Amino acid sequence: MIKIRPLLLLCLLSVPAVAQGPTASRPEEMKKLDFLVGKWSGEGWIQFGPGQRRTFRETEAVQLKVDGAIVLIDGLGKGNIPAQQEEVTVHTAFTVVSYDNKAMVFRWRAYRAGGDSIDTEAKVGDRSLEWGFHDERAGDIRFTIRLNEKGQWFEVGESSRDRTTWQKFFEMTLDRVK
């Protein structure tokens, strides 16, 4: 009986590993986001209101997780506020992108400083990605990321009250550093 206990214990410990089965293959649609994977760095600007444009230095870290089933995007923009010498965070965001096989759409879940989150759909094209949402104060907001002819991450943020006329309030250009 004493010799059987270790064998029984070994068998019981191995059951969870067997029950998980082999890892699922990476969703084919998620491969369309491979153009963003890596570490990026560059500069941009954001308009907070009339006469309130702030420039910033940006870093973006984009990683595949869960065997490529999700993409994590971690962005941080830092800059100086006029009349202050110290560098401050201009914007920060963390995003989880996945593909919903049932609905056949990309899901974009972004988290911002202060605890706000945005859960929306994203459109993925050839080396491009667009996502947006509605803001009660600003109207419709959309962001478009494209790789430009130099292979740089070029992103534009725009707002619209009528979904016809768009005003640019954000732009950044990043180089891949890894």
Rosetta blueprint (number, residue, H / E / L):
1 M L
2 I L
3 K L
4 I H
5 R H
6 P H
7 L H
8 L H
9 L H
10 L H
11 C H
12 L H
13 L H
14 S H
15 V H
16 P H
17 A H
18 V H
19 A H
20 Q H
21 G L
22 P L
23 T L
24 A L
25 S L
26 R L
27 P L
28 E H
29 E H
30 M H
31 K H
32 K H
33 L H
34 D H
35 F H
36 L H
37 V L
38 G E
39 K E
40 W E
41 S E
42 G E
43 E E
44 G E
45 W E
46 I E
47 Q E
48 F L
49 G L
50 P L
51 G L
52 Q L
53 R E
54 R E
55 T E
56 F E
57 R E
58 E E
59 T E
60 E E
61 A E
62 V E
63 Q E
64 L E
65 K E
66 V L
67 D L
68 G L
69 A L
70 I E
71 V E
72 L E
73 I E
74 D E
75 G E
76 L E
77 G E
78 K E
79 G E
80 N E
81 I L
82 P L
83 A L
84 Q L
85 Q L
86 E L
87 E E
88 V E
89 T E
90 V E
91 H E
92 T E
93 A E
94 F E
95 T E
96 V E
97 V E
98 S E
99 Y E
100 D E
101 N L
102 K L
103 A L
104 M L
105 V E
106 F E
107 R E
108 W E
109 R E
110 A E
111 Y E
112 R E
113 A L
114 G L
115 G L
116 D L
117 S E
118 I E
119 D E
120 T E
121 E E
122 A E
123 K E
124 V E
125 G E
126 D L
127 R L
128 S E
129 L E
130 E E
131 W E
132 G E
133 F E
134 H E
135 D E
136 E L
137 R L
138 A L
139 G E
140 D E
141 I E
142 R E
143 F E
144 T E
145 I E
146 R E
147 L E
148 N L
149 E L
150 K L
151 G L
152 Q L
153 W E
154 F E
155 E E
156 V E
157 G E
158 E E
159 S E
160 S E
161 R L
162 D L
163 R L
164 T L
165 T L
166 W L
167 Q E
168 K E
169 F E
170 F E
171 E E
172 M E
173 T E
174 L E
175 D E
176 R E
177 V L
178 K L
